[in-house]
Amino acid sequence: MISLVVAAVLLLIHALVCLVLWTLMKLGLLPVRGHMLAVMVLVPLWGPLLVVLLIARSAVSGADLKDAALESLRINDELRRSILVHDREADAGVIPLEEALIVNDPADRRRLMLSMLTEEPDAYLAQLQAAKLNDDVEVAHYAATAVAQISKESDLKLQQLERAFKTDPSSHNLDAYCDFLGAYLDSGLAEGRVAQIQRQQYARLLARRCEREDGPALRIRYATALADAGVIDKAEDVASQLVIDAPDEQDVWMLSLRLAVMRRDGDEVHRVIEAIDKQHVYLSAANREELAFWRNGEEAR
């Protein structure tokens, strides 16, 4: 009899607990899913307790996940906000440097010239040399002054490297002197008789380097320097050997083409073009354009 009473009391408590939980569920205060109702009702006491524990666990882990998600979103948002968006409107007035020196009004040209002089004049050497011929007298004066200063500094550096090489003709000093002299000649700072003397010296330095090294790139530089110095016969000898040793190098064939043009030998130009086609030599866009120019010239002839 006592056991029946205890059972009835427990069932009553179970029913009350289920009623409370159901009420909370209806009020939206307890997120009880449909499949959890069966467990809550059919398993006395332990069912509601299990449901409450599961809901509590979900609430805790869900909060952690929510916090982590919110923190991740916050970080991503800050990263996106920190990325500087390039202002395309600011580029609306941007034009090439060469065009600015030619077309813009005098105030803009002079401001641009002063900007180049106060930054790194060496980086704008080609533009400064072009600006020497500008119609604006002040711009031309600034450019000529800057070029003269760069030329003076380059001459001083060249003399230092030459003295160092003569004092100690080591490989290091040879390479440093040779490379700087090559860059100096490419810059166009050397003119007239001085340029011719320096080209001859550059060819001699490359010849000494070729005695130590035997790569095709260095020999191409040497043959090109010989051509620039007007020593065509020797340049052709080097180029002919390069064609045998490095037939896949596009610079070798373009050098051969250049030498044929310098000779004004139309038949040789035609032969080199045919050899390039036959060898299926890979050519850069610039070299393809140059080759097309001479091929069209041959066809027109």
C-alpha positions as CSV (number, residue, x, y, z in Angstrom):
1,M,0.0,0.0,0.0
2,I,2.8,2.4,0.9
3,S,4.6,1.7,-2.3
4,L,1.5,2.5,-4.3
5,V,1.2,5.8,-2.5
6,V,4.9,6.6,-3.1
7,A,4.4,5.7,-6.8
8,A,1.4,7.9,-7.0
9,V,3.2,10.8,-5.4
10,L,6.2,10.4,-7.7
11,L,3.9,10.3,-10.8
12,L,2.1,13.4,-9.5
13,I,5.4,15.2,-9.1
14,H,6.4,14.0,-12.5
15,A,3.2,15.3,-14.0
16,L,3.6,18.7,-12.3
17,V,7.2,19.0,-13.5
18,C,6.1,18.1,-17.1
19,L,3.3,20.7,-16.8
20,V,5.8,23.3,-15.7
21,L,8.2,22.5,-18.5
22,W,5.4,22.4,-21.1
23,T,4.2,25.8,-19.9
24,L,7.7,27.3,-20.1
25,M,7.9,25.8,-23.6
26,K,4.7,27.4,-24.7
27,L,5.9,30.8,-23.3
28,G,9.0,30.4,-25.3
29,L,11.2,30.4,-22.3
30,L,12.4,26.8,-22.7
31,P,13.6,25.6,-26.2
32,V,12.2,22.1,-26.0
33,R,12.2,20.2,-29.3
34,G,9.5,17.8,-30.4
35,H,11.5,14.6,-30.0
36,M,12.4,15.7,-26.4
37,L,8.7,15.8,-25.3
38,A,8.4,12.0,-25.6
39,V,11.4,11.5,-23.3
40,M,10.2,14.1,-20.9
41,V,6.7,12.6,-20.5
42,L,7.4,8.8,-20.8
43,V,10.4,8.6,-18.5
44,P,9.2,9.6,-15.0
45,L,11.4,12.1,-13.2
46,W,14.5,11.2,-15.1
47,G,13.0,12.3,-18.4
48,P,12.4,16.0,-17.3
49,L,15.7,16.1,-15.5
50,L,17.5,14.8,-18.7
51,V,15.7,17.3,-20.8
52,V,16.7,20.2,-18.5
53,L,20.3,19.1,-18.5
54,L,20.4,18.8,-22.3
55,I,18.8,22.3,-22.6
56,A,21.3,23.8,-20.1
57,R,24.2,22.2,-21.9
58,S,23.0,23.5,-25.3
59,A,22.6,26.9,-23.9
60,V,26.1,27.1,-22.5
61,S,27.8,25.7,-25.6
62,G,25.6,27.7,-27.8
63,A,26.6,30.9,-26.0
64,D,30.3,30.0,-26.4
65,L,29.8,29.4,-30.1
66,K,27.9,32.6,-30.5
67,D,30.6,34.5,-28.7
68,A,33.2,32.9,-30.9
69,A,31.3,33.6,-34.0
70,L,30.7,37.2,-33.0
71,E,34.4,37.7,-32.2
72,S,35.3,36.2,-35.6
73,L,32.9,38.5,-37.4
74,R,34.3,41.5,-35.4
75,I,37.9,40.7,-36.4
76,N,36.9,40.2,-40.1
77,D,35.1,43.4,-40.0
78,E,38.1,45.3,-38.6
79,L,40.3,43.7,-41.2
80,R,38.0,44.8,-44.0
81,R,37.8,48.3,-42.6
82,S,41.6,48.4,-42.2
83,I,42.1,47.8,-46.0
84,L,42.7,51.0,-47.7
85,V,40.5,51.3,-50.8
86,H,42.3,52.9,-53.6
87,D,40.7,56.2,-54.5
88,R,40.2,56.0,-58.2
89,E,39.0,59.5,-58.3
90,A,42.4,60.6,-57.2
91,D,43.9,59.0,-60.3
92,A,41.6,61.0,-62.6
93,G,44.2,63.7,-63.1
94,V,47.2,61.3,-63.3
95,I,49.0,61.3,-66.6
96,P,52.4,59.9,-67.8
97,L,55.4,61.8,-66.7
98,E,56.6,62.5,-70.2
99,E,53.2,63.9,-71.2
100,A,53.2,66.1,-68.1
101,L,56.5,67.6,-69.1
102,I,55.2,68.3,-72.6
103,V,51.5,69.2,-72.3
104,N,50.8,70.5,-68.8
105,D,50.9,74.1,-68.0
106,P,54.2,75.7,-66.8
107,A,53.3,75.6,-63.1
108,D,52.7,71.9,-63.2
109,R,55.8,71.2,-65.3
110,R,58.0,73.2,-62.8
111,R,56.4,71.6,-59.8
112,L,57.0,68.1,-61.4
113,M,60.6,69.0,-62.1
114,L,61.3,70.1,-58.6
115,S,59.6,66.9,-57.3
116,M,62.0,64.8,-59.4
117,L,65.0,66.8,-58.3
118,T,64.2,66.5,-54.6
119,E,63.4,62.7,-54.8
120,E,65.8,60.5,-56.8
121,P,67.0,62.3,-59.9
122,D,68.9,59.2,-61.1
123,A,65.6,57.3,-61.4
124,Y,64.3,59.9,-63.8
125,L,67.4,60.3,-65.9
126,A,65.7,59.5,-69.2
127,Q,62.9,62.0,-68.5
128,L,65.4,64.6,-67.4
129,Q,67.3,64.2,-70.6
130,A,64.1,64.7,-72.6
131,A,63.2,67.7,-70.5
132,K,66.4,69.4,-71.5
133,L,64.7,70.1,-74.8
134,N,61.5,71.4,-73.3
135,D,60.1,74.7,-74.6
136,D,59.9,76.0,-71.0
137,V,63.3,77.6,-70.4
138,E,63.1,77.1,-66.6
139,V,62.2,73.4,-66.9
140,A,65.0,72.9,-69.5
141,H,67.4,74.7,-67.1
142,Y,66.5,72.6,-64.1
143,A,66.8,69.4,-66.2
144,A,70.1,70.3,-67.7
145,T,71.5,71.2,-64.2
146,A,70.3,67.9,-62.8
147,V,71.7,65.8,-65.7
148,A,75.0,67.7,-65.3
149,Q,75.1,66.8,-61.6
150,I,74.3,63.2,-62.3
151,S,76.9,63.0,-65.0
152,K,79.5,64.6,-62.7
153,E,78.8,62.0,-59.9
154,S,78.9,59.1,-62.4
155,D,82.2,60.3,-63.8
156,L,83.6,60.5,-60.3
157,K,82.4,57.0,-59.5
158,L,83.8,55.7,-62.8
159,Q,87.2,57.2,-62.0
160,Q,87.2,55.6,-58.6
161,L,86.4,52.2,-60.0
162,E,89.0,52.5,-62.7
163,R,91.7,53.4,-60.2
164,A,90.7,50.5,-58.0
165,F,90.9,48.2,-60.9
166,K,94.3,49.5,-62.0
167,T,95.6,49.2,-58.4
168,D,94.2,45.7,-57.9
169,P,93.0,44.0,-61.1
170,S,91.1,41.3,-59.2
171,S,87.9,39.7,-60.4
172,H,85.8,41.7,-58.0
173,N,87.2,45.0,-59.2
174,L,87.0,44.0,-62.8
175,D,83.3,43.1,-62.5
176,A,82.4,46.2,-60.6
177,Y,84.2,48.5,-63.0
178,C,82.8,46.7,-66.1
179,D,79.2,46.6,-64.9
180,F,79.2,50.3,-63.9
181,L,80.7,51.3,-67.2
182,G,78.1,49.3,-69.1
183,A,75.3,51.0,-67.1
184,Y,77.0,54.4,-67.7
185,L,77.1,53.9,-71.4
186,D,73.4,52.7,-71.5
187,S,72.3,55.8,-69.7
188,G,73.5,58.0,-72.5
189,L,75.5,60.3,-70.3
190,A,78.6,59.8,-72.4
191,E,78.7,61.6,-75.7
192,G,80.9,62.1,-78.7
193,R,84.6,61.1,-78.5
194,V,84.4,60.3,-74.8
195,A,81.6,57.8,-75.4
196,Q,83.6,56.1,-78.2
197,I,86.6,55.8,-76.0
198,Q,84.5,54.4,-73.1
199,R,82.8,51.9,-75.5
200,Q,86.3,50.6,-76.5
201,Q,87.3,50.3,-72.9
202,Y,84.0,48.5,-72.1
203,A,84.8,45.9,-74.9
204,R,88.3,45.4,-73.5
205,L,86.9,44.8,-70.0
206,L,84.4,42.3,-71.3
207,A,87.1,40.5,-73.2
208,R,89.1,40.0,-70.0
209,R,85.9,38.7,-68.3
210,C,85.3,36.3,-71.2
211,E,88.8,34.9,-70.6
212,R,87.7,33.9,-67.1
213,E,84.0,33.1,-67.8
214,D,82.5,31.3,-70.8
215,G,78.7,31.8,-70.6
216,P,76.7,32.8,-73.7
217,A,75.2,35.8,-71.9
218,L,78.6,37.4,-71.3
219,R,79.8,36.7,-74.8
220,I,76.6,38.3,-76.2
221,R,77.5,41.4,-74.1
222,Y,81.0,41.3,-75.5
223,A,79.9,41.0,-79.1
224,T,77.3,43.8,-78.6
225,A,80.0,46.0,-77.1
226,L,82.3,45.3,-80.0
227,A,79.5,46.3,-82.4
228,D,78.8,49.5,-80.4
229,A,82.5,50.3,-80.6
230,G,82.5,49.8,-84.4
231,V,84.6,46.6,-84.4
232,I,82.2,44.8,-86.7
233,D,84.6,42.0,-87.9
234,K,85.4,40.8,-84.5
235,A,81.8,41.1,-83.3
236,E,80.8,38.9,-86.3
237,D,83.4,36.3,-85.3
238,V,82.0,36.1,-81.8
239,A,78.4,36.0,-83.0
240,S,79.2,33.2,-85.5
241,Q,80.6,31.1,-82.7
242,L,77.6,31.9,-80.5
243,V,75.2,30.7,-83.2
244,I,77.0,27.3,-83.1
245,D,77.3,27.1,-79.3
246,A,73.8,28.6,-78.3
247,P,71.5,28.2,-81.3
248,D,68.4,28.5,-79.1
249,E,69.3,31.9,-77.6
250,Q,67.1,34.6,-79.2
251,D,69.7,37.4,-78.3
252,V,72.3,35.6,-80.4
253,W,70.1,35.7,-83.5
254,M,69.0,39.3,-82.9
255,L,72.7,40.2,-82.6
256,S,73.4,38.5,-85.9
257,L,70.6,40.4,-87.4
258,R,71.8,43.7,-86.1
259,L,75.3,43.0,-87.4
260,A,73.9,42.2,-90.9
261,V,72.0,45.5,-90.8
262,M,75.1,47.4,-89.7
263,R,76.9,45.8,-92.7
264,R,73.9,46.9,-94.9
265,D,74.0,43.3,-96.3
266,G,70.5,42.6,-97.5
267,D,71.3,39.0,-98.4
268,E,72.6,38.3,-94.9
269,V,69.6,39.9,-93.3
270,H,67.4,37.6,-95.4
271,R,69.5,34.6,-94.4
272,V,69.4,35.3,-90.7
273,I,65.6,35.8,-90.8
274,E,65.2,32.4,-92.6
275,A,67.5,30.8,-90.0
276,I,65.4,32.1,-87.2
277,D,62.3,30.7,-88.8
278,K,63.9,27.4,-89.5
279,Q,65.3,27.1,-85.9
280,H,61.9,27.9,-84.4
281,V,63.7,30.3,-82.0
282,Y,61.5,31.7,-79.2
283,L,61.3,35.5,-79.5
284,S,60.0,38.1,-77.1
285,A,57.3,40.5,-78.2
286,A,59.9,43.2,-78.8
287,N,62.1,40.9,-80.8
288,R,59.2,39.7,-82.8
289,E,58.3,43.2,-83.6
290,E,61.8,44.0,-84.7
291,L,62.0,40.9,-86.8
292,A,58.7,41.7,-88.5
293,F,60.0,45.2,-89.4
294,W,63.1,43.7,-91.2
295,R,61.0,40.9,-92.8
296,N,58.6,43.5,-94.2
297,G,61.5,45.5,-95.4
298,E,62.9,42.4,-97.2
299,E,59.5,41.6,-98.8
300,A,59.1,45.2,-99.9
301,R,62.5,45.1,-101.5
